[in-house]
């Protein structure tokens, strides 16, 4: 009997299809939709879905697309509407991701959504022209929407049977819970991609990043462990006689020094003054935690000593973790009688800075509206006008000044018009062909170098003892093709040392009084604030004392690699047991100071 029923099933199905072909066409187009979306979005993600993704990555991306289609079908009750809306949403997010990939060299992350104001501030400085990826994806979208349109419309809302609806909602909720709130992903060894951010596929990587957007308590963490470290690393007294009247910290936007790359051969040195600095100068390379973007991450690391290594990838502490009373270099300087100011010559809405600077204990904040008669290069306030604000501030403020300045002149994108900018630097044809906007960047670097010369000349004539700390936040977002020409290989084939070269930016600490000179110093942003305090004769908190000791073992700590005290470039798995022990202690203190600063531990991080 069962055999006869099984034999009749195909016949019944065929009759059903012949009786109502429109219904089955609609179902087939609906089921096809997630595959089209995957193909379309990965095209915008500059992936070949048939060769660049593993089968498990394709499957896990498809699960989310089917979840999207199923949820909209349950809500809207019609296949056509659900398929059209889901595919259009997929194309929209894929397009946004494509532009982020084009401008930043990485895919869209959840932190970019919360930072939409910052993106909107600089949005019109980029090139939004169509390219082959957008064209292919648009063709796929139009073709799929045409198939959807060909399906006959439903006369009324088609409800799924109760068992089917319960099953679908149950699956959506259970899978989402397992994905976001259990150890499923860590157990499977699935994390966000950092070096090659397209590798997981867009939707999978985005949801993985969302999964890791909260800071987990580190293994071995306890208040007792923090208090033990507090006893081991006490605060260190400062030297008031060495404290300068002015401490000026300049984080120069996208300021890189490409002479680091042996294959870089410009027509002339873009930054000759930087290279000429020697007297009363400590200089070297800072290995940033980001490249191409992410200014606020470097700000946070410099000002606090915390590191993004222990944060979920690509999260922004200014938006998620900064709270009132968080320890900072500004608070430390304030405790020594410095009047503290944060200055950024652009919109105050970017990266939640107004609230973050307040919580980090700055006395004053200055933005673009405070700059008098600014001189613009392209459409950003120039470094020349930026530094004039520094002159004015140190002249007008009585007593001692600590000023933290984030410049704006060199911000991407470099397809803007050459307003007030001379085309002075030529680069080899193969580099120009790889990124036709790169010449504008190197012209901007020359303008920054000119302004830097004026800055040093001004404070050389200043009677007040002045220390200037200068560093780039990250290298500019030049194209992957440009870097592949510099390296002479695919980016995925680089060693740890070569990867870190893309994260290296110049830094120096200069004084207008006699001070010890040092060359080829290696540091990362989380240590540079400690180095600033040491050179300025400021006291060190217990946490800063810990960092100064750890610096001897691991002078550069970044999410993509480490530099050791003996000059090795290592990935995390290559670190020695002793180096890992330092990192474990660092993670405990990092979590305490950033997430769980209980009263007994406050003296470890803050001066009275």
C-alpha positions in Angstrom: 0.0 0.0 0.0 2.8 2.4 1.0 4.6 1.6 -2.3 1.5 2.5 -4.3 1.2 5.8 -2.4 4.9 6.5 -3.1 4.4 5.8 -6.7 1.4 8.1 -6.8 3.2 11.1 -5.2 5.1 12.2 -8.4 1.9 11.9 -10.3 0.0 14.1 -7.8 2.8 16.6 -7.8 2.8 16.8 -11.6 -0.9 17.3 -11.7 -0.7 20.0 -9.0 2.0 21.8 -11.1 -0.2 21.5 -14.2 -3.3 22.7 -12.3 -1.6 25.8 -10.8 1.7 26.4 -12.5 1.8 30.0 -11.2 1.9 28.9 -7.6 4.9 26.6 -8.3 6.7 29.2 -10.4 6.4 31.6 -7.5 7.7 29.0 -5.1 10.7 28.2 -7.4 11.6 31.8 -7.8 11.3 32.4 -4.1 13.6 29.4 -3.3 16.1 30.6 -5.9 16.3 34.1 -4.3 18.8 33.5 -1.5 21.2 32.0 -4.1 20.9 35.0 -6.3 21.4 37.3 -3.3 24.6 35.4 -2.3 25.9 35.7 -5.8 25.0 39.3 -6.1 26.4 40.4 -2.7 29.6 38.5 -3.1 30.1 40.1 -6.5 29.9 43.5 -4.8 32.2 42.0 -2.1 34.7 41.4 -5.0 34.5 37.7 -4.4 34.0 34.9 -6.9 31.4 32.9 -5.0 32.3 29.8 -7.0 36.0 29.8 -6.1 36.8 32.2 -3.2 34.5 30.7 -0.6 34.7 27.3 1.0 31.5 25.2 0.8 30.9 25.8 4.6 31.1 29.5 4.1 28.6 29.4 1.2 26.3 27.3 3.3 26.5 29.5 6.4 25.9 32.6 4.2 22.9 30.9 2.6 21.4 30.1 6.0 21.1 33.8 6.8 19.7 34.7 3.3 17.1 32.0 3.7 16.3 33.3 7.2 15.8 36.7 5.7 13.5 35.4 3.0 11.6 33.2 5.4 11.1 36.0 7.9 9.8 38.4 5.3 7.5 35.7 3.9 6.1 35.1 7.4 5.5 38.8 7.9 4.2 39.8 4.4 2.4 36.6 3.5 3.2 36.8 -0.1 6.1 35.2 -2.0 6.5 38.0 -4.6 6.7 40.8 -2.1 9.0 39.0 0.3 11.4 38.0 -2.6 11.4 41.5 -4.1 12.1 43.2 -0.7 14.7 40.7 0.4 16.7 40.9 -2.8 16.5 44.7 -2.9 17.7 44.9 0.7 20.5 42.5 0.0 21.6 44.6 -3.0 21.5 47.8 -0.9 23.7 46.4 1.9 26.0 44.8 -0.7 26.4 48.2 -2.4 27.2 50.0 0.9 29.7 47.3 1.7 31.2 47.6 -1.8 31.9 51.3 -1.3 33.3 50.7 2.2 35.6 48.1 0.6 36.6 50.5 -2.1 37.3 53.4 0.3 38.6 51.6 3.4 40.1 48.4 2.0 37.9 46.3 4.3 34.2 45.2 4.4 31.4 46.7 6.3 31.3 46.0 10.1 28.6 46.6 12.7 30.6 49.5 14.2 30.3 51.2 10.8 26.6 51.3 11.2 26.8 53.0 14.6 29.4 55.4 13.1 27.1 56.5 10.3 27.5 60.2 11.2 31.2 60.0 10.7 30.7 58.3 7.4 28.1 61.0 6.3 30.5 63.8 7.3 33.1 62.7 4.7 30.8 60.9 2.2 31.0 63.5 -0.6 34.8 63.2 -0.7 34.8 59.8 -2.4 34.3 58.5 -5.9 30.9 56.8 -6.3 31.2 56.0 -10.0 29.9 52.7 -11.3 32.4 49.9 -11.8 32.2 46.4 -13.2 31.2 44.8 -9.8 28.2 47.1 -9.4 27.2 46.6 -13.0 27.2 42.8 -12.6 25.3 42.9 -9.4 22.7 45.3 -10.8 22.2 43.0 -13.8 21.6 40.0 -11.4 19.1 42.1 -9.3 17.2 43.3 -12.4 17.1 39.8 -13.8 15.8 38.3 -10.5 13.2 41.1 -10.1 12.0 40.4 -13.6 11.5 36.7 -12.6 9.6 37.8 -9.6 7.4 40.1 -11.7 6.7 37.2 -14.1 5.1 35.3 -11.3 1.3 35.7 -11.1 0.3 37.8 -8.1 -1.5 36.2 -5.2 -5.1 37.3 -4.9 -5.0 37.3 -1.1 -2.5 36.9 1.7 -1.5 33.3 1.8 -1.1 32.0 5.3 1.3 29.2 6.0 -0.1 26.3 8.0 0.4 26.6 11.7 2.9 23.7 11.9 5.0 25.3 9.1 4.9 28.8 10.6 5.8 27.4 14.1 8.7 25.4 12.5 10.1 28.4 10.6 9.9 30.8 13.6 11.4 28.2 15.8 14.3 27.6 13.4 14.9 31.3 13.1 15.0 31.9 16.9 17.0 28.7 17.7 19.6 29.3 15.0 20.0 33.0 16.0 20.3 32.0 19.7 23.0 29.4 18.9 24.9 31.7 16.6 24.9 34.8 18.9 24.7 33.5 22.4 26.4 30.1 22.6 29.9 28.8 22.0 29.0 27.4 18.6 31.2 29.8 16.6 34.3 29.6 18.9 34.0 25.8 19.0 34.0 25.7 15.2 36.9 28.1 15.1 35.0 30.8 13.2 35.9 34.4 13.7 35.8 37.6 11.8 38.4 38.0 9.1 41.0 40.8 9.6 43.8 40.4 7.0 41.5 39.5 4.1 38.1 40.7 5.3 36.1 39.4 2.3 37.1 35.8 3.0 34.0 34.7 5.0 31.6 36.3 2.7 29.8 39.5 3.5 26.7 38.5 5.4 28.5 35.7 7.4 31.4 38.0 8.4 29.0 40.8 9.4 27.0 38.5 11.7 30.2 37.0 13.1 31.4 40.5 13.9 28.1 41.2 15.6 28.4 38.1 17.6 31.8 39.3 19.0 30.7 42.9 19.7 30.8 42.4 23.4 34.0 42.1 25.5 34.2 38.7 27.2 35.7 38.4 30.7 39.2 37.0 30.1 40.2 33.6 31.5 41.7 33.9 34.9 40.1 37.2 35.6 39.1 38.1 39.2 39.3 41.1 41.4 41.9 39.3 43.5 44.1 38.8 40.4 43.8 42.6 39.7 44.7 43.5 43.3 47.8 41.2 43.1 49.0 42.9 40.0 48.3 46.2 41.7 50.7 45.3 44.5 53.3 44.1 42.0 53.2 47.3 39.9 52.8 50.4 42.1 52.6 53.9 40.8 55.8 55.7 40.0 56.4 59.3 41.1 57.0 61.9 38.4 59.7 64.6 38.2 58.2 68.1 38.4 61.5 69.7 37.3 61.3 67.9 34.0 57.7 68.7 33.2 57.4 71.1 30.2 55.0 74.0 30.2 53.3 72.7 27.0 52.7 69.1 26.0 51.3 69.1 22.4 50.1 65.7 21.0 49.4 65.7 17.3 47.8 62.7 15.7 48.1 63.5 12.0 45.3 62.0 9.9 46.5 59.3 7.4 50.2 60.4 7.8 52.4 57.6 6.4 56.0 57.3 5.4 56.3 55.0 2.4 60.0 55.1 2.3 59.5 52.1 4.6 58.9 50.1 1.4 62.0 49.4 -0.6 60.1 49.4 -3.9 58.7 52.9 -3.3 60.5 55.3 -5.7 58.8 58.8 -5.9 60.2 61.6 -8.0 61.2 63.3 -4.7 60.9 62.7 -0.9 57.4 63.6 0.1 58.4 64.3 3.7 62.0 65.7 3.8 61.6 67.8 6.9 60.3 64.8 8.9 63.4 62.8 7.8 65.7 65.7 8.8 64.6 65.9 12.4 67.4 64.9 14.7 68.2 67.3 17.5 66.3 66.7 20.8 64.2 64.1 19.1 63.1 60.6 19.8 61.8 59.0 16.5 60.9 55.7 15.0 57.9 53.7 13.9 54.6 53.2 15.5 52.7 50.0 14.6 49.1 51.1 14.5 46.2 48.8 15.3 44.4 49.8 12.1 45.1 50.7 8.5 43.1 52.7 6.0 40.7 54.0 8.7 39.7 53.7 12.3 41.2 56.9 13.7 39.2 56.7 16.9 40.7 53.3 17.8 44.2 54.8 17.7 43.1 57.8 19.7 41.6 55.5 22.4 44.7 53.4 22.6 47.1 56.4 22.9 45.0 58.2 25.5 44.2 55.1 27.7 46.9 52.5 27.2 44.2 49.9 26.5 44.4 47.9 23.3 41.9 46.9 20.6 43.6 43.5 20.6 41.3 42.5 23.4 38.2 44.1 21.9 35.9 42.3 19.4 37.4 43.0 16.0 36.6 46.4 14.4 34.6 47.7 17.3 35.0 51.3 18.3 35.6 51.9 22.0 34.5 55.6 21.8 31.0 54.3 20.9 30.8 51.2 23.1 33.1 51.2 26.1 34.1 54.7 27.2 32.4 55.6 30.4 32.7 58.5 32.8 35.9 58.4 34.9 37.8 56.2 32.5 41.5 56.6 33.1 43.4 58.6 30.5 46.5 60.6 29.8 44.4 63.7 29.8 43.2 62.9 33.4 46.8 62.2 34.4 48.0 65.6 33.0 45.1 67.3 34.7 46.2 65.9 38.0 49.5 67.6 37.5 48.0 71.0 37.0 47.8 71.0 33.2 44.8 72.6 31.5 43.7 69.9 29.0 42.2 70.5 25.6 41.1 68.2 22.7 41.0 69.7 19.3 39.7 68.3 16.0 39.2 70.7 13.1 36.1 68.9 11.8 32.5 68.0 12.8 32.0 67.3 16.5 29.6 64.5 15.7 32.3 62.1 14.5 32.9 58.9 16.5 31.0 60.2 19.6 34.0 62.4 20.4 32.1 65.0 22.4 31.0 62.5 25.0 34.2 60.4 24.8 36.4 63.5 25.4 34.2 64.5 28.3 34.5 61.1 29.9 38.3 61.0 29.3 38.5 64.2 31.4 39.4 66.9 28.9 38.7 70.4 30.3 38.0 71.9 26.8 37.0 70.7 23.3 37.6 72.6 20.1 36.2 71.8 16.6 36.1 73.3 13.1 33.8 76.2 14.2 36.5 77.4 16.6 39.1 77.8 13.8 39.5 81.5 12.8 39.7 82.2 9.1 40.8 78.7 8.2 42.8 77.9 5.1 41.4 74.8 3.3 43.2 72.2 1.2 40.6 70.4 -0.9 37.6 70.8 1.5 39.3 70.1 4.8 41.0 72.5 7.2 44.7 72.5 6.4 47.5 71.4 8.8 48.8 75.0 8.6 45.5 76.4 10.0 45.3 73.5 12.4 48.7 74.4 13.9 47.8 78.0 14.1 45.1 77.0 16.6 47.9 75.3 18.7 49.9 78.6 18.7 46.8 80.5 19.7 45.9 78.1 22.5 49.4 78.0 24.1 49.6 81.8 23.9 46.2 82.4 25.5 46.1 79.7 28.2 47.7 80.7 31.4 49.8 78.0 33.2 50.5 74.6 31.7 48.8 73.2 28.6 48.2 69.6 27.5 46.6 69.6 24.1 45.5 66.5 22.1 45.0 67.4 18.4 43.6 65.1 15.6 44.2 66.8 12.2 42.0 66.5 9.2 43.8 67.7 6.1 44.9 64.2 4.7 41.6 62.5 5.2 40.5 60.2 2.3 39.1 60.1 -0.4 41.8 61.2 -2.7 39.5 61.6 -5.8 38.6 65.1 -4.6 39.5 68.1 -6.6 43.0 69.5 -6.2 41.8 72.7 -4.4 44.8 74.6 -3.0 47.0 71.6 -3.6 50.0 71.5 -6.0 50.8 68.3 -7.9 54.4 68.0 -6.8 55.1 64.3 -6.3 55.3 61.8 -9.2 55.2 58.1 -8.5 56.1 55.2 -10.8 53.6 54.4 -13.6 52.7 51.0 -12.2 51.8 52.5 -8.9 49.8 55.3 -10.5 47.9 52.7 -12.6 47.2 50.7 -9.5 45.7 53.7 -7.7 45.1 56.9 -9.7 44.3 58.8 -6.5 47.6 58.1 -4.8 49.4 61.1 -6.3 46.9 63.4 -4.4 47.8 61.6 -1.2 51.5 62.2 -1.6 50.9 65.8 -2.5 49.0 66.1 0.8 51.9 64.4 2.7 54.2 67.1 1.3 51.8 69.8 2.6 51.8 68.2 6.0 55.6 68.1 6.0 55.7 71.8 5.2 53.3 72.6 8.0 55.3 70.4 10.3 58.4 72.5 9.5 56.5 75.7 10.4 55.3 74.1 13.6 58.8 73.1 14.8 60.2 76.5 13.8 57.5 78.3 15.8 58.1 76.4 19.0 61.9 76.5 18.5 61.5 80.3 19.2 59.1 79.8 22.1 60.4 80.6 25.5 58.1 78.1 27.3 59.5 74.6 27.5 57.4 72.6 24.9 57.2 68.9 24.0 55.6 67.9 20.8 54.5 64.3 20.3 53.6 63.6 16.6 52.4 60.4 15.0 50.2 59.2 12.1 47.0 57.4 13.0 47.3 54.9 10.2 48.4 54.6 6.6 45.9 56.0 4.0 43.3 53.7 2.3 45.1 53.3 -1.0 43.9 50.3 -3.0 44.9 46.7 -2.5 46.4 46.7 -6.0 48.7 49.6 -5.0 50.0 47.6 -2.0 50.4 44.5 -4.1 52.6 46.5 -6.4 54.7 47.7 -3.4 55.1 44.2 -2.1 55.4 42.5 -5.4 53.0 39.8 -4.3 49.4 39.1 -3.4 48.5 40.5 0.0 47.4 37.0 1.2 51.0 35.8 0.7 52.7 38.3 3.0 54.6 37.4 6.1 53.7 38.9 9.5 56.5 41.4 9.1 55.2 42.4 5.7 51.6 42.7 7.0 52.8 45.0 9.8 54.6 47.2 7.3 51.1 48.3 6.1 50.4 49.3 9.7 53.6 51.3 10.4 53.5 55.1 10.7 56.2 57.5 11.7 56.3 59.1 15.2 58.6 61.4 17.0 58.8 63.2 20.3 60.6 66.6 20.0 61.4 69.2 22.6 62.6 72.8 22.3 65.0 72.1 25.2 67.8 69.7 25.6 66.6 66.1 25.7 68.0 62.7 24.9 68.0 61.7 21.2 66.9 58.2 20.1 66.5 56.6 16.7 64.6 53.6 15.3 62.3 53.3 18.3 59.5 50.8 17.9 56.2 51.3 19.7 52.4 50.8 19.3 49.7 53.3 20.3 49.0 51.7 23.7 52.6 52.3 24.8 53.1 55.8 23.2 51.0 57.5 25.9 53.3 55.9 28.6 56.4 57.0 26.6 54.9 60.6 26.5 54.4 60.6 30.3 57.9 59.3 30.9 59.6 61.9 28.6 57.5 64.7 30.1 58.4 63.8 33.7 54.8 62.9 34.6 54.0 60.2 37.2 53.0 56.8 36.1 50.0 54.9 37.4 50.4 51.3 38.4 48.9 50.3 35.0 51.3 52.5 33.1 54.2 51.0 35.2 53.0 47.6 34.1 52.9 48.7 30.4 56.5 50.2 30.7 57.7 46.8 31.9 55.8 44.8 29.3 57.2 47.2 26.6 60.6 45.7 27.1 59.3 42.3 26.1 56.7 43.2 23.5 57.3 46.8 22.2 54.5 46.6 19.6 51.1 44.9 20.3 48.5 44.9 17.5 45.6 42.7 16.4 47.5 41.5 13.4 50.9 40.8 14.9 53.6 41.6 17.5 57.1 43.0 17.5 59.3 41.5 20.3 62.1 43.1 22.3 64.7 41.3 20.1 63.1 42.6 16.9 61.1 39.6 15.7 57.8 39.9 14.0 55.5 37.2 15.3 51.9 36.1 15.1 50.0 35.3 18.3 50.6 31.6 18.0 54.4 32.1 17.7 54.8 33.9 21.0 56.8 32.3 23.8 55.2 31.2 27.0 56.7 34.2 28.8 55.3 36.6 26.1 51.9 34.9 26.4 52.0 35.4 30.2 52.5 39.1 29.7 49.6 39.3 27.4 47.4 37.3 29.8 48.2 39.8 32.6 47.6 42.7 30.2 44.2 41.3 29.2 43.2 41.1 32.9 44.2 44.7 33.6 42.8 45.9 30.2 39.4 44.3 31.1 39.4 45.8 34.6 40.3 49.3 33.5 38.0 49.4 30.5 35.0 47.3 31.6 35.1 46.5 35.4 36.9 49.3 37.2 35.9 48.5 40.8 36.7 50.9 43.6 39.6 49.0 45.1 41.4 48.9 41.8 40.9 52.5 40.9 44.4 53.6 42.3 46.0 51.2 39.8 44.6 53.3 36.9 44.0 56.8 38.2 46.1 59.4 40.1 44.5 60.9 43.2 
